[in-house]
Amino acid sequence: MQSNNQVKQVKVATWTELQDRIPANALIADVDLVIIRYDNQVSVFFGRCLHRGALLADGYIEGNNLICGLHFWDYRFDTGVSDYNNEERLQKFSSWIDETNNAVYVDENEIRHWTNENPQPYDRNSYLGKYADIHGTPEEPHNNYISELARNGLKNFGHHGQTSAMGVPLTELPRWDGIQIVTAQLAHRPLMDDEPVKTKLAIGYGAKKPLVLDIPIFVSDMSFGALSAEAKTALAIGAEMAGTGICSGEGGMLPEASDQRFRRYLHI
């Protein structure tokens, strides 16, 4: 706690109304706080999860940790440090208990000083502004844009939507590293869309009895047992109709599926 001439004492909770290890909330200098009583001690932290800004007073205590109720991030309720990642730490504010006045106090000046470097972006007067997801995550890079459209439509962008000047950032241009060149396309002139193309191929070319398929696709190996008798037989019939074959799989063979009419591969 700072010296008396620097402290602006402000009550954040009634001591006897705080339940042991049940998070409570307060708002001081437009900063959400979470208050945790444990035995005869108290902790007061910045009250929003470092992940997505959820209110930690809506969370719960598990063991020695305050758990965010949204995505289960953890912070020790005595220090604010995450057990999972010690580099993640909630700001802990000075607090003290005045049993005579049945109150828990914090220093408002300390909190205001903290907000100089950590301004709070929540617009409490807007619809659900208290619960806004301010920063999102790398996996959801367009949250802010979607939220802006939901709030204001196109009025801040114009009726064509979001636009920018001509030119594309270098990092967004296609790179040669992302282009795959199939050498056969360079060796032979590509055919027009309406040109007939032969898809027949032989497996075991040069053998006395190669397996000839009309298309370069076959039914993969799933044996009788993994598939029912009906499914295995139906796949064999369908493969034959399509001009291809079916692999036996490593289990049993059905007499129906091993009929000489069907082209098949043995999985050995």
Secondary structure in CASP SS format (residue, H / E / C, confidence):
PFRMAT SS
TARGET T0000
AUTHOR 0000-0000-0000
METHOD secondary structure of the structure
MODEL  1
M C 1.00
Q C 1.00
S C 1.00
N C 1.00
N C 1.00
Q C 1.00
V C 1.00
K C 1.00
Q E 1.00
V E 1.00
K E 1.00
V E 1.00
A E 1.00
T E 1.00
W H 1.00
T H 1.00
E H 1.00
L C 1.00
Q C 1.00
D E 1.00
R C 1.00
I C 1.00
P C 1.00
A E 1.00
N E 1.00
A E 1.00
L E 1.00
I E 1.00
A C 1.00
D C 1.00
V E 1.00
D E 1.00
L E 1.00
V E 1.00
I E 1.00
I E 1.00
R E 1.00
Y E 1.00
D C 1.00
N C 1.00
Q E 1.00
V E 1.00
S E 1.00
V E 1.00
F E 1.00
F E 1.00
G C 1.00
R E 1.00
C C 1.00
L C 1.00
H C 1.00
R C 1.00
G C 1.00
A C 1.00
L E 1.00
L H 1.00
A H 1.00
D H 1.00
G C 1.00
Y E 1.00
I E 1.00
E E 1.00
G C 1.00
N C 1.00
N E 1.00
L E 1.00
I E 1.00
C C 1.00
G C 1.00
L C 1.00
H C 1.00
F C 1.00
W C 1.00
D E 1.00
Y E 1.00
R E 1.00
F C 1.00
D C 1.00
T C 1.00
G C 1.00
V E 1.00
S C 1.00
D C 1.00
Y C 1.00
N C 1.00
N C 1.00
E C 1.00
E C 1.00
R E 1.00
L C 1.00
Q C 1.00
K E 1.00
F E 1.00
S C 1.00
S E 1.00
W E 1.00
I E 1.00
D E 1.00
E C 1.00
T C 1.00
N C 1.00
N C 1.00
A E 1.00
V E 1.00
Y E 1.00
V E 1.00
D E 1.00
E H 1.00
N H 1.00
E H 1.00
I H 1.00
R H 1.00
H H 1.00
W H 1.00
T H 1.00
N H 1.00
E H 1.00
N C 1.00
P C 1.00
Q C 1.00
P C 1.00
Y C 1.00
D C 1.00
R C 1.00
N C 1.00
S C 1.00
Y C 1.00
L C 1.00
G H 1.00
K H 1.00
Y H 1.00
A C 1.00
D C 1.00
I C 1.00
H C 1.00
G C 1.00
T C 1.00
P C 1.00
E C 1.00
E C 1.00
P C 1.00
H C 1.00
N H 1.00
N H 1.00
Y H 1.00
I H 1.00
S H 1.00
E H 1.00
L H 1.00
A H 1.00
R H 1.00
N H 1.00
G C 1.00
L C 1.00
K C 1.00
N C 1.00
F C 1.00
G C 1.00
H C 1.00
H C 1.00
G C 1.00
Q C 1.00
T C 1.00
S C 1.00
A C 1.00
M C 1.00
G C 1.00
V C 1.00
P C 1.00
L H 1.00
T H 1.00
E H 1.00
L C 1.00
P C 1.00
R C 1.00
W H 1.00
D H 1.00
G H 1.00
I C 1.00
Q C 1.00
I C 1.00
V C 1.00
T H 1.00
A H 1.00
Q H 1.00
L H 1.00
A H 1.00
H C 1.00
R C 1.00
P C 1.00
L C 1.00
M C 1.00
D C 1.00
D C 1.00
E C 1.00
P C 1.00
V C 1.00
K C 1.00
T C 1.00
K C 1.00
L E 1.00
A E 1.00
I E 1.00
G C 1.00
Y C 1.00
G C 1.00
A C 1.00
K C 1.00
K C 1.00
P C 1.00
L E 1.00
V E 1.00
L E 1.00
D C 1.00
I C 1.00
P C 1.00
I C 1.00
F C 1.00
V E 1.00
S C 1.00
D C 1.00
M C 1.00
S C 1.00
F E 1.00
G C 1.00
A C 1.00
L E 1.00
S C 1.00
A H 1.00
E H 1.00
A H 1.00
K H 1.00
T H 1.00
A H 1.00
L H 1.00
A H 1.00
I H 1.00
G H 1.00
A H 1.00
E H 1.00
M H 1.00
A H 1.00
G C 1.00
T C 1.00
G C 1.00
I E 1.00
C E 1.00
S C 1.00
G C 1.00
E C 1.00
G C 1.00
G E 1.00
M C 1.00
L C 1.00
P C 1.00
E C 1.00
A C 1.00
S C 1.00
D C 1.00
Q C 1.00
R C 1.00
F C 1.00
R C 1.00
R E 1.00
Y E 1.00
L C 1.00
H C 1.00
I C 1.00
END
